[in-house]
Amino acid sequence: MDAPSVNVGILTEKAVIFVFNEEYVHTETGDFLIGEQRALYVNGSIIFNGKLYRELFFEPTSPKASFDLKAVTIGLDYHWQRKEDQCFRGALNLVAGQDTIMAINQIDVEEYLISVISSEMSATASSEFLKAHAVISRSWLMAQMTKNLRLADKNHPPYQSTFLTDDELIRWSDREDHDMFDVCADDHCQRYQGITRASTPLVAEAVFATRGQILVDGNEICDARFSKCCGGMTEKFENVWEPVPHSYLTTIADSEETDFPDLTIEAEADRWIRTLPPAFCNTHDKEILSQVLNNYDQETTDFFRWQVTYSQAEIAELIRRKTEIEFGDILDFIPLKRGSSGRIEKLRIVGTRRSFTIGKELEIRRALSESHLYSSAFVVDKETDGIAVVPHRFVLTGAGWGHGVGLCQIGAAVMGAQGYSYDKILTHYYPSASIEKRY
């Protein structure tokens, strides 16, 4: 059975510059094209070569043909955000949206996976770690494509991810935010940067060795989430996204230990975050970290445990700008609910003018950072001059990098380096799942 194709949203711009490195055919006109091309959005249509279109589709004339897209934004809204030119194989689809052009790459799933693995981490990582990541990336993708079909059913209830009252905002961001393509190319879904990232024969071998293999839980394809560093404990799916439990996305200690503290209890979470418990992801091994972290990821030096300090003026202005709420001076941050990894699910922000509760974890991370706080597993120390009621400084001490659900990439890399097989890595992070070959 052939691998399915996937539609990946790459960029959204009013003007798209792209280069066909070999011949591509414009399927509507039959024209063969090569070299630099330009498309411009005007009044709901795309202008291309002097004609108006709602949609353009370009197919490669050979399997190895590629095209470049100019100025693709990567790491959108994260601290490593930047633009770069990227190169892709497969077909290019340009679609007129509400006010921009969406550039979509249609490509074979296995080709897609080779890029994902080289984009998510270094292509020099250990073989077993690469195999494990190939399986979870394939599983996650196929779970999203299956979900697309379910959501497209007109009888399916509307999807809701925002709940707002006068006193509280609970919101999460997930795959359902996309409706013109299967998945996006950035960290919101899983990194896909075409053949721009240098791949190696080892990556292709890992994808080929696991071809068609996915994780399943009974008859369900596993929505196999992953993050950079869990901080020593993984989080439950329902504490980060929609409140639907998945038995394979539960809490496990990132070690061989089976006993661990209840981090939903504030005192236990405080102690855990302020210490350095043993964990696979508790490592400073530069060789292992270089396998997991690409060049711009390595700009982050502390992730298992980290610290951020804000003055009163800095934090008050930041939160006002990010939430568009006038809190006045910030008096306190009160965790109302923590998940099983110690990540805050609901945070009460107390100000001199008003108080307000926000959640879930990504909403909290966005409110407390110019981009994204490393994670929502943190505790807060307030500093005052001993007289004033209003703190003049806040110190956030935190654990982990990312949402913490599913596989911990740094922990899995350490397991691979220690000789664990890819199936053992997978059963560690997805305890109720099994591997099944679909094609």
DOFISE-232395 format. One record per residue (C-alpha): residue in three letters; x, z, y. Coordinates in steps of 0.02 Angstrom, whole numbers, m for minus. Each point is the difference from the previous one (the first is absolute). Layout:
<recs>
@type ALA&east X&up Z&north Y
...
</recs>
This chain:
<recs>
@type MET&east 0&up 0&north 0
@type ASP&east 66&up m46&north 172
@type ALA&east 26&up 133&north 132
@type PRO&east m135&up 2&north 136
@type SER&east 35&up m47&north 181
@type VAL&east m8&up 122&north 144
@type ASN&east m40&up m27&north 184
@type VAL&east 115&up 102&north 112
@type GLY&east m32&up 23&north 187
@type ILE&east 168&up m20&north 88
@type LEU&east m32&up m2&north 187
@type THR&east m135&up m14&north 134
@type GLU&east 46&up m89&north 162
@type LYS&east m74&up m117&north 130
@type ALA&east 144&up m120&north m28
@type VAL&east 83&up m24&north m170
@type ILE&east 167&up m89&north m20
@type PHE&east 45&up m50&north m177
@type VAL&east 131&up m111&north m81
@type PHE&east m21&up m98&north m161
@type ASN&east 172&up m1&north m81
@type GLU&east m58&up m130&north m127
@type GLU&east m151&up m115&north m1
@type TYR&east m172&up 80&north 9
@type VAL&east m165&up m94&north m2
@type HIS&east m144&up 35&north 119
@type THR&east m142&up 0&north m126
@type GLU&east m135&up m58&north 123
@type THR&east 92&up m153&north 68
@type GLY&east 122&up m34&north m142
@type ASP&east 144&up m5&north 124
@type PHE&east 173&up 50&north m64
@type LEU&east 90&up 117&north 120
@type ILE&east 176&up 68&north 17
@type GLY&east 90&up 96&north 137
@type GLU&east m67&up 108&north 142
@type GLN&east m188&up 8&north 32
@type ARG&east m108&up 91&north 128
@type ALA&east m180&up 59&north m3
@type LEU&east m93&up 72&north 150
@type TYR&east m161&up 101&north 7
@type VAL&east m125&up m61&north 133
@type ASN&east m184&up 50&north 13
@type GLY&east m28&up 39&north m183
@type SER&east 98&up m148&north m69
@type ILE&east 176&up m46&north m49
@type ILE&east 85&up m144&north 91
@type PHE&east 122&up m88&north m116
@type ASN&east 77&up m171&north 34
@type GLY&east m130&up m35&north 134
@type LYS&east m154&up 39&north m107
@type LEU&east m116&up 150&north m16
@type TYR&east m21&up 94&north m164
@type ARG&east m82&up 161&north m60
@type GLU&east 121&up 7&north m146
@type LEU&east 160&up m87&north m56
@type PHE&east 73&up m2&north m176
@type PHE&east 174&up m62&north m42
@type GLU&east 58&up m18&north m180
@type PRO&east 182&up m16&north m57
@type THR&east 50&up m160&north m87
@type SER&east 118&up 93&north m118
@type PRO&east 6&up 178&north m74
@type LYS&east 159&up 42&north 95
@type ALA&east m60&up m62&north 170
@type SER&east m2&up 131&north 138
@type PHE&east m57&up 25&north 178
@type ASP&east 57&up 115&north 141
@type LEU&east m114&up 103&north 111
@type LYS&east 74&up 49&north 168
@type ALA&east m8&up 174&north 77
@type VAL&east m91&up 95&north m139
@type THR&east m31&up 182&north 44
@type ILE&east 57&up 123&north m135
@type GLY&east m27&up 188&north m4
@type LEU&east m152&up m15&north 114
@type ASP&east m23&up 163&north 99
@type TYR&east 139&up 85&north m99
@type HIS&east 163&up 61&north 76
@type TRP&east 96&up m150&north m72
@type GLN&east m120&up m133&north 70
@type ARG&east 87&up m165&north 44
@type LYS&east m22&up m188&north m8
@type GLU&east 95&up m118&north m114
@type ASP&east m10&up m178&north m63
@type GLN&east m52&up m7&north m182
@type CYS&east 4&up m131&north m137
@type PHE&east m136&up m22&north m133
@type ARG&east m38&up m105&north m152
@type GLY&east m174&up m59&north m49
@type ALA&east m140&up m66&north 111
@type LEU&east m37&up 39&north 184
@type ASN&east m178&up 26&north 61
@type LEU&east m40&up 17&north 186
@type VAL&east m173&up 69&north 41
@type ALA&east m80&up 20&north 172
@type GLY&east m55&up 180&north 21
@type GLN&east m95&up 83&north 141
@type ASP&east 139&up m24&north 128
@type THR&east 158&up m44&north m97
@type ILE&east 67&up m106&north m142
@type MET&east 27&up 86&north m167
@type ALA&east 145&up m68&north m102
@type ILE&east m28&up 26&north m186
@type ASN&east 121&up m36&north m142
@type GLN&east m78&up m50&north m168
@type ILE&east 122&up 30&north m141
@type ASP&east 14&up 38&north m186
@type VAL&east m12&up 187&north m35
@type GLU&east 166&up 7&north m94
@type GLU&east 90&up m90&north 143
@type TYR&east m83&up 121&north 119
@type LEU&east 65&up 148&north m100
@type ILE&east 181&up m59&north 7
@type SER&east m14&up 4&north 189
@type VAL&east m92&up 167&north 6
@type ILE&east 131&up 88&north m103
@type SER&east 141&up m73&north 104
@type SER&east m94&up 45&north 161
@type GLU&east m54&up 176&north m49
@type MET&east 176&up 49&north m51
@type SER&east 175&up m64&north m31
@type ALA&east 10&up m138&north m130
@type THR&east 148&up 93&north m77
@type ALA&east m102&up 148&north m65
@type SER&east 9&up 51&north m183
@type SER&east m85&up m112&north m128
@type GLU&east m123&up 132&north m62
@type PHE&east m52&up 47&north 176
@type LEU&east m28&up m184&north 43
@type LYS&east m106&up m23&north m158
@type ALA&east m104&up 152&north 44
@type HIS&east m28&up m67&north 175
@type ALA&east m46&up m172&north m66
@type VAL&east m137&up 78&north m106
@type ILE&east m73&up 108&north 138
@type SER&east 8&up m137&north 132
@type ARG&east m89&up m120&north m119
@type SER&east m128&up 135&north m44
@type TRP&east m36&up 45&north 180
@type LEU&east m20&up m183&north 48
@type MET&east m118&up m42&north m143
@type ALA&east m101&up 158&north 36
@type GLN&east m22&up m58&north 181
@type MET&east m51&up m176&north m54
@type THR&east m127&up 76&north m119
@type LYS&east m64&up 111&north 140
@type ASN&east m19&up m154&north 112
@type LEU&east m125&up m72&north m122
@type ARG&east m97&up 162&north m7
@type LEU&east m8&up 18&north 190
@type ALA&east m53&up m183&north 18
@type ASP&east m157&up 40&north m100
@type LYS&east m142&up 8&north 126
@type ASN&east m78&up 140&north m101
@type HIS&east 155&up 109&north 23
@type PRO&east m29&up 138&north 129
@type PRO&east 95&up m21&north 165
@type TYR&east 175&up 72&north m2
@type GLN&east 28&up 141&north 126
@type SER&east 167&up 78&north 44
@type THR&east m38&up 82&north 169
@type PHE&east m104&up 157&north 27
@type LEU&east m16&up 59&north 180
@type THR&east m93&up 148&north 77
@type ASP&east 18&up 89&north 166
@type ASP&east 123&up 120&north m81
@type GLU&east 89&up m102&north m133
@type LEU&east 73&up m170&north m45
@type ILE&east 37&up m36&north m184
@type ARG&east 71&up m173&north m31
@type TRP&east 109&up m89&north m126
@type SER&east 73&up m174&north m8
@type ASP&east m1&up m97&north m163
@type ARG&east m4&up m174&north m77
@type GLU&east m184&up m23&north 49
@type ASP&east 57&up m30&north 179
@type HIS&east 44&up m178&north m54
@type ASP&east m135&up m131&north m31
@type MET&east 85&up m170&north 26
@type PHE&east 131&up 22&north m137
@type ASP&east 40&up 107&north m152
@type VAL&east 140&up 108&north 73
@type CYS&east 109&up 6&north 155
@type ALA&east 189&up m20&north m1
@type ASP&east 47&up 165&north 83
@type ASP&east 10&up 185&north m42
@type HIS&east m189&up 16&north 18
@type CYS&east m10&up m83&north m172
@type GLN&east 171&up m32&north m78
@type ARG&east 147&up m85&north 82
@type TYR&east 9&up m186&north m31
@type GLN&east 132&up m95&north 98
@type GLY&east 7&up m162&north m98
@type ILE&east 173&up m55&north m54
@type THR&east 75&up 70&north 162
@type ARG&east 64&up 155&north m90
@type ALA&east 144&up m40&north m114
@type SER&east m61&up 10&north m179
@type THR&east 112&up 14&north m153
@type PRO&east m13&up m59&north m181
@type LEU&east m35&up 182&north m43
@type VAL&east m162&up m2&north 100
@type ALA&east m59&up m162&north m81
@type GLU&east 46&up 71&north m170
@type ALA&east m100&up 159&north 33
@type VAL&east m154&up m100&north 51
@type PHE&east 19&up m118&north m149
@type ALA&east 29&up 143&north m123
@type THR&east m164&up 81&north 53
@type ARG&east m98&up m162&north 30
@type GLY&east m186&up 33&north m3
@type GLN&east 21&up 187&north m30
@type ILE&east m114&up 116&north 98
@type LEU&east m49&up 182&north m3
@type VAL&east m174&up 39&north m61
@type ASP&east m106&up 156&north m12
@type GLY&east m128&up m39&north m134
@type ASN&east m76&up m166&north 53
@type GLU&east 52&up 21&north 182
@type ILE&east 152&up m84&north 77
@type CYS&east 98&up 139&north 84
@type ASP&east 7&up 0&north 189
@type ALA&east 184&up 44&north m16
@type ARG&east 49&up 72&north 169
@type PHE&east 178&up 45&north 49
@type SER&east 98&up 70&north 146
@type LYS&east 181&up 22&north 51
@type CYS&east 22&up 187&north m32
@type CYS&east m132&up 124&north m58
@type GLY&east 103&up 149&north 58
@type GLY&east m5&up 83&north m171
@type MET&east m186&up m10&north m39
@type THR&east m118&up m148&north m10
@type GLU&east m170&up m5&north 84
@type LYS&east m174&up m36&north m67
@type PHE&east m77&up m168&north 48
@type GLU&east m161&up 77&north 65
@type ASN&east 93&up 110&north 125
@type VAL&east 74&up m154&north 86
@type TRP&east m132&up m137&north m17
@type GLU&east m182&up m8&north m55
@type PRO&east m59&up 158&north m90
@type VAL&east m4&up m79&north m173
@type PRO&east 116&up 86&north m126
@type HIS&east 114&up m105&north m112
@type SER&east 67&up 96&north m150
@type TYR&east 165&up m95&north 4
@type LEU&east 27&up 37&north 187
@type THR&east 8&up 188&north m13
@type THR&east 126&up 134&north 46
@type ILE&east 163&up 12&north m96
@type ALA&east 163&up 86&north 42
@type ASP&east 137&up m129&north 25
@type SER&east 109&up 83&north m131
@type GLU&east m8&up 49&north m183
@type GLU&east m85&up 162&north 49
@type THR&east m183&up 22&north m49
@type ASP&east m34&up 156&north 104
@type PHE&east m14&up m19&north 188
@type PRO&east m78&up 96&north 145
@type ASP&east m173&up m32&north 70
@type LEU&east 43&up m86&north 163
@type THR&east m180&up m1&north 59
@type ILE&east 33&up 183&north 42
@type GLU&east 79&up 11&north 173
@type ALA&east 129&up 133&north m44
@type GLU&east 58&up m97&north m154
@type ALA&east 11&up m163&north 98
@type ASP&east 99&up 87&north 139
@type ARG&east 126&up 69&north m124
@type TRP&east 15&up m164&north m95
@type ILE&east 28&up m107&north 154
@type ARG&east 132&up 117&north 71
@type THR&east 103&up m1&north m161
@type LEU&east 88&up m131&north m107
@type PRO&east m83&up 7&north m172
@type PRO&east 80&up m98&north m142
@type ALA&east m73&up m175&north m12
@type PHE&east 53&up m174&north m51
@type CYS&east m22&up m57&north 181
@type ASN&east 107&up 143&north 66
@type THR&east 158&up m103&north 9
@type HIS&east 134&up m53&north 122
@type ASP&east 84&up m118&north m123
@type LYS&east 42&up m147&north 113
@type GLU&east 15&up m122&north m145
@type ILE&east m175&up 41&north m63
@type LEU&east m75&up 3&north 175
@type SER&east 76&up m170&north 39
@type GLN&east m92&up m68&north m153
@type VAL&east m167&up 58&north 69
@type LEU&east 23&up m16&north 187
@type ASN&east 25&up m166&north 88
@type ASN&east 110&up m8&north 155
@type TYR&east m137&up 52&north 123
@type ASP&east m65&up 136&north m118
@type GLN&east 175&up 76&north m1
@type GLU&east m22&up 33&north 186
@type THR&east m102&up 149&north m64
@type THR&east 128&up 131&north m53
@type ASP&east m111&up 150&north m42
@type PHE&east m157&up m21&north m103
@type PHE&east m8&up 131&north m139
@type ARG&east m2&up 131&north 139
@type TRP&east m3&up m44&north 185
@type GLN&east m27&up 77&north 171
@type VAL&east m72&up m64&north 164
@type THR&east m1&up 96&north 165
@type TYR&east m117&up m31&north 147
@type SER&east m8&up 82&north 171
@type GLN&east m173&up 49&north 64
@type ALA&east 1&up m147&north 120
@type GLU&east 51&up m122&north m137
@type ILE&east m128&up 54&north m129
@type ALA&east m144&up 17&north 124
@type GLU&east 30&up m174&north 71
@type LEU&east 26&up m77&north m172
@type ILE&east m160&up 72&north m75
@type ARG&east m103&up m44&north 154
@type ARG&east 61&up m180&north m10
@type LYS&east m19&up m19&north m188
@type THR&east m171&up 84&north m17
@type GLU&east m70&up m45&north 173
@type ILE&east m59&up 181&north 12
@type GLU&east 40&up 118&north 145
@type PHE&east 61&up 158&north m87
@type GLY&east 93&up 70&north 150
@type ASP&east 151&up 102&north m53
@type ILE&east 18&up 16&north m189
@type LEU&east m20&up 179&north m62
@type ASP&east 3&up m19&north m189
@type PHE&east m11&up m110&north m155
@type ILE&east m107&up 77&north m137
@type PRO&east m1&up m77&north m175
@type LEU&east m181&up 13&north m58
@type LYS&east 28&up m87&north m167
@type ARG&east 155&up m45&north m97
@type GLY&east 13&up m115&north m149
@type SER&east 87&up 45&north m162
@type SER&east 171&up m61&north 63
@type GLY&east m12&up 107&north 157
@type ARG&east m51&up m151&north 106
@type ILE&east m125&up 47&north 134
@type GLU&east m167&up m85&north m26
@type LYS&east m87&up 79&north 151
@type LEU&east 92&up 62&north 155
@type ARG&east m79&up 97&north 144
@type ILE&east 84&up m37&north 167
@type VAL&east m30&up 142&north 123
@type GLY&east 23&up m33&north 186
@type THR&east m37&up 89&north 163
@type ARG&east m141&up m124&north 37
@type ARG&east m72&up m30&north m173
@type SER&east 30&up 6&north m187
@type PHE&east m28&up m140&north m126
@type THR&east 29&up m31&north m186
@type ILE&east 82&up m158&north m67
@type GLY&east 35&up m68&north m174
@type LYS&east 48&up m72&north m122
@type GLU&east 188&up 0&north m18
@type LEU&east 38&up m167&north 84
@type GLU&east m109&up 43&north 150
@type ILE&east 99&up 162&north 19
@type ARG&east 167&up m90&north m15
@type ARG&east m50&up m127&north 132
@type ALA&east m59&up 132&north 123
@type LEU&east 162&up 100&north m10
@type SER&east 127&up m140&north 15
@type GLU&east 36&up m157&north 101
@type SER&east m12&up m96&north m165
@type HIS&east m37&up 103&north m155
@type LEU&east 59&up 176&north m38
@type TYR&east 94&up m6&north m166
@type SER&east m142&up 91&north m88
@type SER&east m140&up 123&north 32
@type ALA&east 84&up 133&north m109
@type PHE&east 66&up 108&north 142
@type VAL&east m6&up 173&north 76
@type VAL&east 9&up 38&north 186
@type ASP&east 102&up 129&north 94
@type LYS&east m50&up 38&north 180
@type GLU&east 128&up 59&north 126
@type THR&east m47&up 96&north 158
@type ASP&east 99&up 92&north 133
@type GLY&east m80&up 163&north m56
@type ILE&east m121&up 10&north 146
@type ALA&east m97&up m163&north 15
@type VAL&east m146&up m35&north m116
@type VAL&east 39&up m185&north m4
@type PRO&east 144&up m45&north m118
@type HIS&east 140&up m98&north 83
@type ARG&east 63&up m78&north m161
@type PHE&east m63&up m45&north m175
@type VAL&east 111&up m25&north m152
@type LEU&east m74&up m97&north m146
@type THR&east 87&up 26&north m167
@type GLY&east m58&up m119&north m133
@type ALA&east 18&up m68&north m176
@type GLY&east 1&up m177&north m67
@type TRP&east m18&up m176&north 69
@type GLY&east m169&up m84&north m20
@type HIS&east m168&up 48&north m76
@type GLY&east 76&up 67&north m162
@type VAL&east m129&up m76&north m118
@type GLY&east 59&up m74&north m166
@type LEU&east 179&up m53&north m29
@type CYS&east 135&up 75&north 110
@type GLN&east 124&up m142&north 25
@type ILE&east 153&up 109&north 30
@type GLY&east m48&up 115&north m144
@type ALA&east m26&up m149&north m115
@type ALA&east 168&up m73&north 51
@type VAL&east 83&up 164&north m46
@type MET&east m91&up 0&north m168
@type GLY&east 62&up m178&north m32
@type ALA&east 178&up 52&north 41
@type GLN&east m16&up 148&north m119
@type GLY&east m47&up m116&north m145
@type TYR&east m189&up 14&north m6
@type SER&east m85&up m159&north m65
@type TYR&east m128&up m87&north 109
@type ASP&east m145&up 55&north m109
@type LYS&east 57&up 182&north 14
@type ILE&east 11&up m18&north 189
@type LEU&east m177&up m68&north 3
@type THR&east m75&up 136&north m111
@type HIS&east 84&up 131&north 110
@type TYR&east m84&up m61&north 159
@type TYR&east m163&up m65&north m76
@type PRO&east m33&up 128&north m139
@type SER&east m163&up m68&north m72
@type ALA&east 44&up m185&north 12
@type SER&east 63&up m121&north m134
@type ILE&east 85&up m169&north 8
@type GLU&east m100&up m154&north m50
@type LYS&east 54&up m184&north m1
@type ARG&east m133&up m110&north 83
@type TYR&east 88&up m171&north m6
</recs>
